[in-house]
Amino acid sequence: MEKRAPETLALSHLSALFREKKHGELYEELKKNISSLHSHVSQNGEKETLSDLYCCLGILHFDLMNFSDAEKQFLCAIQRDPDNLAARLLLCSAFVEQGRFDAAKMESAPLRASSYYPVLLHSVLSRIYQNESRLSRALYHWKKVVHETGTTKRNLSRLHFLESEVHIQQNFSSYSTAHYEVSYEPVFEKNRERILSPLLSMVDQARWSLNRRFKASPRDTTKIVIYREESFHSLLGNNDPNTEAFFSFDDGKLRIALRGEETTDISNLRPVIFHEYVHRIVFYLTRGRMRRRWLHEGLACYYERSETGVDRFSQETLPSEPANLDDLLEEKIDLQGYVQARNIVEILINRFGEKRMIGFLRDIGEGKSFENAMQTAWGVSYEELKVMAERKFR
């Protein structure tokens, strides 16, 4: 009688664990199945099943935003079965989420040449081309995503964003210095010097002060796009009329709205510019790998107040209920979310020091998982950090 491998997958059970976010149980189940199957692969040739299990483990890490750990599991899946195209595609996506667009582009080449061309690949290619400023190609691939998956709010928001970016690339004026590449709406041309000079002076202040504080010096130029207020809010789909600027993880650009074509006094933008430059330098230190929005925003809010003395996120808005890191800033960014995130960062810096925070960010940039970087910097797990945060608001 042929020897059979032990049962490796109870799909309904594993799917239920995933849906219910019982990540610890699911992780142990997958590891147990992988360990069990390893001893049978050489005898029964079940490399495809083992490869799929590693792929599932990678998906779990991906869902938890542990993109470097996800990458390792997808590589294990490909090692066991080089023909596992799903693992290669997911590896591309993990590279993109870490800001490693060159690696994603290289890994996607054989997929583009094959018939394996699902929605996820269009999504990955759209982000790769956006990073390369090949915006028409980025738009083309995102339209494929919309065609296949429908006109969801997220799909339409990105579609509108890319359409606006194509328009910018074709119609905006440009201005460059040793440190900056600026694109701006043509309506600002006649007042260019009166607007750009003080604005770049404020960016210079932020760059000099924050580079020194973070002990970093980005060698690439800072890319800035300047809009009229109406164009800016149209770009965002008019979702938040109070937003004055934002930083994009996909292309590393700082986008700023100005209130009118004749604007000359832009001193009110100083705290905003410091806030966005923090995103820029954190993006640089982590090589784009740190995608936890609550921490990005918490750092930006903390250093904005520390550097400028301006508190745009008043302590009076602190919620009475405990902070929830799982929910914080995942969907809608509100004032309370910014305040909570800033105060969690303040807890970490006050307790462990700024040097360890910078070390944490550098470890993320070197490819450490979020959890491992936390253990190295602060000796706490993510669960322990949640407890610390909850105590802050009790």
N, C-alpha and C positions, 0 to 999 in steps of 0.2 A: 504494500500500500504506500502510495507516495506521501512523503512527509510534507505537511502543510505548515505554513507560517501561522502564528497565532493571529487571532482577529485584531486587526490594526485600527479600524475605523468604525465607530458608531456615529454615522454622520449626523443623525438627528440630535444625538446627545451633545456632540461637539458644537453643532450650530446653535443649540439652545444656550450652551455656556457662553458662546460669543455674543449672542443677542442680549443675554442678561448681564453682560459685562463682568462675568466671573472669570477674570483674566488669570488669576492665580491657579484656579482649578484647571482651566483650559491649558495653561502652560505645562502643568504637571502631566496632564493626559497626553499631550503631544510628545513631551520628552520621554514618557514611559513607552509609547508606541514606537518612537524612533529607536530607543535602546533595544526594545524587543525585536524589532525587525532587522537590526544590524547583523545579527548572527545568522539570519536566513538569506540575506541577499546573495551571498556567494553561492549558496546551494540552489536556490530557486530562481535566481535572476530577477528579483523584484526591485530592481533599481528604480523603476518608474514610481512605484508606490513610496519608496523611501524619499525620493526626490520631491514628491508631492507633499509629504509630511513636513520636510524642511521648508517647503514653500508656505505651508499653513502657519508654521511657527514664525516665518518672516512676516506674514500678513498680520499676525497678532502683534508683533513688535511695531509694525507700521501703524496699526490702529492706535497704539499707545504713544505714537510719535517718537519712538526710539529708532530713528532711521538708520543709524550706524549699525545697530544690532540687527535690524531687518536686512540690511545689505549683506551681513555675514551669513545669514540663513539662506538668502537667495543664492549666494555664491556656493554654499554647500549643496543646494538643490541642483545647481548647474553642474557641479563636480560629479554628482551621482548620475545625472542624466543630461548630457550636453544638448539633447534635443528638446528639453523642457522649455518651450518658447514662452510659456506663461511666467516662469521664473525669470527669464531674461527681461521680459517686459516690466515685471515688478521691480527688478533690479534697476532698470532705467528710471522708474518712478522714484525709487529710494535715492538715487543719485540727484535727481531734480530737487527733491525735498531738502537735500543737504547743500544745494547751491552748486553742485558739481556738474555743471552743464556740459563741459567737454567730455567727461566720462559717460554721461547719459547719451550724448550724440554718438559717440563711438560704439557703445553697446547697442544702440537702436539701429545701426546700419544694416545688419543682417535681417532684422525684423521688417524694415522698410522694403527690402528686396524680396521678401517672401509673401505668401498669401495671408499670413497671420497679421492682420491689420485692424484690430478691434478699436473700440472707442478710447480705451486707455492710451493706446499709442498715439492717436490724434491729440489727446490732451497733453501727453508728454512732449510731442513735437511742437505743439503750440507754445509751450513754455520755453522750450529750447530756442525757438526762433525769436520769441520776445526778448530773451536774454541777449541775442545777437543783434537786436534792433532790426530784424527782418520781419517787420510788422505785418506786411501783406501776407506772408507765408503763415505767420502766427494766426492771423484772422482766418485764413483759408482752412486751417486744421480745426480751429474752434468751431467754425460753421459746420464741419463734419460731426463734431460732438453734439451740437445742438440738433442737427438733423436726426441723429441716431437716438438721442436720449430725451428730446423734447425741450420745450421752452420753460424750463424751471427758472425760478428767480435767480439762482446762482448762474445758470447758463446765460441768461439774458444780460445779467450785470457784466459778466466778463466780455460778452459779445459787444456790448455798447462801449465798454472800456477800450477794447482793441480797435473798434471802428474810430473812436476818438483819437487814439494814438496814431493810427494811419494818417488821419487828417493833420495831426500835429507834425508828423514827419514830413508831410508834403507841403505844409503851409507856414510853419513857424520859422522865425528868424533865429539865428544862432550867434553866440558870442563866447569866446574861449580865452582863458588865462592859463597860467602855469598850473593852477590848482583846480580850475572849474571849467565845466562844459555847460553852458547855459542855453536853453531854448526858451523863446518867449513869443507871445502873440504879437503879430505885426502892429497892433494898435499902440503898443508901448514904444515903438521905434522913435518917435519924436522926443520922448522923455527918457530915452534909454539910459543916458548917463546919470540923470537925476534919480532914477529908480535903482538901476543896477549897482551903482557905486556904494550907496549906503547899505543895500541889501547884502552885497558880497562882503562888505566890511563887517557886518554882523556875523556872517558865516565864518569869516576869518577869526573873529573873536571866539566863536564856538569851537572851531577847529583847533586853534592854538591851545585853549584852556583844557578842552576835553582830551585832546591827544596827550597832553602832559599828564593829565589825571589818570588816564587809562594806560599810560606808558606804551603808546602805540602811535604809529605814523603811517597811515595808508598811503601807498605809493601811487595808486591809481587816482585819476581825477574824480572829483565829486560832480555828479551829474544833477543838474537842477532844471526843472521846467516851471515856468511862470505863466499863470493864467489870469484872465479876468475872472472875477468871482462867479459870474454867470456860467462861463465855460467850465470852471472847476467843478461846480455843483452838478452840472450836466454830466460831466465825466463820471461822477459818483452815483449817477442816477437820482440825484436830488434826495438821497436817503438821509443825509445829516447836514442841515443848513448851517450848523455851528462849526463844522470842520474847516480849518484854515490851511491845513497842510497834511501831507502823509508821505510815508516812505514805503516803497514797493520792494518786497523781498525778491521778486522775479527779475527785476532789472537794476535794482540798486539806485533808483532815481529818487531825489527829493523833490516833491511837487508842492508848489506854494500858490495860494490865491491872493490876488491884490484887489482892493475895493475901488476900482475905477481906473480909467485910462490916464487921468491927470494926477494920480497918486504921487505925492512927494514925501509925506511924513509916514514912514513905515516903522517907526520905533516900537510900535505895539507888537510887532512880529518877533521881537528879540527872544522872549521866552519860547515862542513856537519854534524858532530856528534852533535854539539849543536843544529842545525836545527832539526834533527830527534828526539833528546831528548825532545824538546819542544812539538812535536807531542805526545810523550809518556806521558808527564806530563799533557797535556791538555786532553788526552784520559783518564787518571786516574782521574782528577778532575771532568770531566763530566760523568764518568762511561761509557764512550763509546757512550754517547747520542748525542754529538755534531758532526753532520756529514756535516756541511756547509764547503765545501772544501776551499772556498775563505777565510773564517775566520781562519781555521786551518793553511793554508799556510801563511796568513798574520801575524799571531802570530809567526809562526816559523821563518819567514824572519825578523820580527822586533827584536825578542830577539836574533837571531843569530848575527845580526849586533851590537846590543847593548852589547852583552857579549864578542864578539871576536874582534870587531873593523874592521872586514872584510866585505866589501860590494860586494857580488857576484851578486847582482841585482842592477846595476848602475842606478842612477837617470836619466842619460842621455837617458835611454830607455823609459822614461815616454811618453805615447801616448798624442797626442794633443786633442783627442776626450774625452768626459766625460766618467768616469767609469760607467759600467753597472753591477750592482750586480746580476741581474738576469742571465746574461750570464757568469759572471766571473768564470773561471776555471771549468765550468760544463762539458766540453768535452776535449779539448786539453789544457794542461798546457803549456803556453809559458812564456817567460821572462817578457813581459809586464803585464801578468796576476799576476805574483808574485809581481811585483813592485806596481801595483794598490792595491792589497790586503794588502801589507805591509803599504802603505800610509793611507789606511782607518783605519787600526789598530792604526797607529800613531795619526790620528785625534782624535780617541776615547780616547787614553791614555793621550795625551796632554791636551785635554779638560776636561776630567772627572777624570783622575788619574788611576794609576795602580791598586789600591785597589779595585776600582769598577769593573775593568775588571776581577779580580780574583773572586769577588763576583758574577759576571755574570756567570762565568764558573761553580762555585759551585751550583748556582741556577739551571742551566741546569742539573747538576748531580743529583739534588734532584727531578727532574721530571718536572720542569717548562717548559712551551713552550718557544721557541726562542723569540717570541714576548713579552710574559710576563716578561721574564728575562731581555730583553732590557728595558722595561718600568721601572722595579725595579732599574736596575743599572744606567741607563742614562736618563730616562724620555723621551725617543724618541721611535717612532714606526719604523718599518722596512722601511716604505715609507719615513719617515723623514730622516732616515739614508742614503737612496739613494740620497736624495736631497743634504745632506751634502757632500757626496762623489762626486757628479757631480760638485758641486761648487769648490771643490779642484782642478779639472782639467780644469776649464774654464779659 
